[in-house]
Amino acid sequence: MNLSFREDYWGFPELKKEFISFLIQIHGLDLSFWDEMGFWDRKYRPFSYFDGDSPISSVCIYSMDMTIRGQKRLVAQVSAVGTLPEYRRRGLNLELTQKAMDWARVNHDFFFLFADEGAFPFYKKCGFRQVGEYKASVSVSGGIARPSADKLDIRRKDHVELIYRLANNREPVSDVLGVSNKRLFMFWCLYFLADHIYYIAELDILILYKRDNELVTVFDIVGKSVPAFSEVYSYICAESDETVEFLFMVDKLKLGSFDQVRVEDNGTHLLGDFLLESSKFIFPYTAHA
């Protein structure tokens, strides 16, 4: 087997195109839209084995600036792990994961990742440990509604420009555990949260949320400052709402009392010294790579 190893090759358009094709085959995810819109991130670093000019096994490290207990940290998220079927059971992903982590250990504080259950044994072999996450939940029965948040459309250039402006100048949603990664945030807006982006002009913020019957799930709040939730709720609520859940730490929202509910089907893994591990925490939803 005559394979070559390559890393950090986004500067070669033909190799990036091959990686995009590889990721479609492995995860069914097409990053070409993210690329075409101009939000591809060089902090998303590939480590790959190639057969000729085509990647056949790959691991990516996403370097992220994270705020933890008010302090700035550089952390490494492991993502986009996979090997084409005909090259599996040869230890390629294990080799690449070790190469990627050896590179990242030099200047990153710790590693984290989100995995499906079938991959848990692999990451345990790599030294990771599975941890639980907890989302904040508050009762809002009887709230007064005055919905006036504007739903945005990522097919409109002016809306994309508005989203990126706020993402580019955002305050971390939390001082306990917050991330400010504008390009990864745009990935979520272009793909999985495209139908859930709202703008509150009076506050100049984005709020990403969805409603499922009487449950409202808030994915992120993005602006130069993070308002108290009491300032936000009346813009997005319906009088039938009973509960709001938050998929990020809520220290800036001034909620008062709230419940902390364990996240189901949790595949969060850590390696290294994570300051919040002894407490109930959640990584921001839009920080998942």
N, C-alpha and C positions, 0 to 999 in steps of 0.2 A: 504494500500500500504506500504510494508515493504522495504524501500530503504535505502541504506547506502551511506554515503558521503566519498569520498576519494580524496586526492590531492597529487601531486608530487610523483606519483607511478611508474616512469620509471624504478626504480630499481628492479621491479618485472616483469620479461620477459613475464609471462603469462598475466598480466594485460595490458602491452603495446601491446601485440598481440591482445587482445580484443579491445583495443582502436582503433587500426588500422582497424579492422573489422568494428567497429562502424562508423569510418570516411568514409569508403567506402559506407556504407549504407546511410549516411547523405549527403555527398558532392561528392560521386563518385571519391574520391581521395585516392589512395593507397600509403601510406608512407613507405611500406615495402622496396622498392628499396633504398630510402634515408637511411633507417636504415641499410640495408645489406651492403651498401657502406661505412658505418662507420661515417656518418655525422649527426646522430640524436643528437639533441641539448637539454641538460638538462635545458637550459634557457627557453625552451618551456614548460611551467608548466600547467598541467591539473587540473581542478576542476570538479569533476564528481559525479553524482548519479549513483549507481550500483543497479541492481536487481540481486541478487546472485553475480556471478563473471563477469557479463557483464555490461558495461556502457550503460545507456539508455538516459542520458542527460549530456552534457558537455560544458564547456567553457575553453579556454586556454589563458593564458597570456604569450606573448613572450617578455621577458625583452631584451632591446636593448640599446647598447651604441651608442649615437647619438652626432654628433657635430652640435651645433647650434650657429651661429655667433662666431665661433672659440672656444667655450666653450664646455666641455664634459658634457653630461647629460645622465642620465639613464631614459629611457621612457618605457612605457608599451603599447604593441599592443594587442588588444583583437581579438581573432581569433577562428576558429574551433567551432563555436557556433551551437548547434543543439540538438534536442530531437527526439527520435524515434517516429513515428506516433502514436502508441498506447498509448504513455505517454504524449501527448501534451495537451495543454489547462489546465494545472495544476499549472502553474507559476514556473516550475522547472528551466527554463533558466534564469528567472529574479532572482530567489534566488541564482543561481550559479554565475551569473554576479556580484551580490552584494558581494558575498563571495570573488570572485576573485579580485574585485576592492578594497575591504577592506584590503586584503593582500597586494596589490600592492601600495596602498596609502602611506605606511610607508616609502618607499625609492625611489619611482619613481616620476618624475617631472610632467608628464601629461600622458593622455591616448589618443590613436588614433586607428582608425579601418577603414576598407573598407567594405561597405555593399551593398547588392542589394536593389533596391528600396522598395521591399516588407518588408524589415526589418527596414526601416527608423522610423516608429512609435514606434517600440520596443526600439530603441536606444534613441529616444527622451524621452521616459519614463524613461530611465536610466540616463538621464541628459546630453547626448551628443548633440552637435550641428553640423549640416552639413556645410561644408566649400568648397569653390571652389579651384581648383588647376590650375596652368598655366604652360604650357611647352614652352620652348624656341624654336624658329623657325628661320632659316637663309636661305637666297637664295644662291645657289652655282652654278648657271648657268655659264657655260663656264670654269668650273674647269678642270684641266689637270689630267688625270687618269694614274696611274701606279700601278694597283692592284697587291699587293704582300703579303697581309695578308693570313695566312694559316688557313684554316677551321679545327677546332678540332672535334674529335669524342669521345664522352663520353663512347663509348664501348671499347676504348683503354686505358689500364692501364696507359701508359706513358702520355697520354693526360690528364687524370684525375689528375695525380700527378702534372703536370704542372699547371693546373687550380687551384688546391688547394694551391700550393706553392705561387702563386701570390695573391690568396684570403687571405691567411694567413698573408701576409706581405704588404697588400695594404694600400695605403694612402686613406683616405676618398675622394670620388670624388668631394666633395664640403666642404668648410669651413663654408658656410652659413647654409647648411642643408645636412649633410652627415652621412652615417651609415657604420660601418665596422663589418659586421656579416658574418664570413666566412662560417658557416654551413648553414645559410639561403641562402646565395649566391649559395652554392653547390646544394641546393634544386632546385633553378631556372635553374641551368645548367643541372641537371639530368632530369628535367621534361619539363617545358614550353619553355625554351630557348635553348634546346639541339641542334637545327638546326641553331643557330645564334651565335656561339662562334668562334671567330677568334683571332689568335695570331700574333702580329707584332714583329718578332724577333729582329729587329734593335732597337726597343724601349723597348723590354721586357714588353709588356703590352698585356692584353686581351681587345678586343673591341667587345661588344655584340650588333649586329645590324641586321636589315633586310631591304630589298628593296622592295617597292611596286610601280611598274612603275617608276615615276620620284621622288618618295618620299623615303628618307632614314630615318629610325627611329633608334636612338641610345639608347639602354637600359642602358648601363653601360660601364665605362672604368676602368680597374683594373690593378694597378701596384704599384711599390714603390713610384712613383711620377705620377702626372697627367699631360700629355703634353698639350700644346696648340693645339687646333683643327686643326690649319694650318699644324701641323706636322703629323696629323693622316689622314686627309681627303684624301690625294692622294693615300693612301694605300687601301682605301675601295671604292673609288668613281667609277662611270661610267660617261662617258662624257655626257650622256643624263640626269643625275640627275639635278633636279631643286631646291629641298628643303631638308634640313635636320632638323629633330626635335629631341629634347633631353628629355628623361623622367627622368631627375634629374636636380638639380641646376647647372648652367654653369659658376660659378664665376671663376673657375680655367682654363677655356678653352680659354680665351683671344679672345672672339668672336668679340669684338667691338660692333657695333649696331646689335640688333636682335629684333624680334617680340616676344610677349608673347601671346600665344593662350590658351584660356580656354579649359580645358580637358572636353570632352563630356561624358555624362552618369557617372558623378562623384558621388561616394558614400562615399567620405572621411568625417569622423566625428572626432571631438575632444572633450575632456573634460579636463578642467584644463587650466592653463596659458601657452599658446604657444606664444613664442616671435615674431614669424613671421606672425601671423594671420592678421595683418593689411597691409601686403605686398603681392605681388604675389609670390607664392611659389609652390613647388611640392615635395612630398616625393619621394625619389629614388625608381624607379620601383622595383628593386631587394630587397627592404626592405619590400615589401608586404608579410605578412605571410598568 
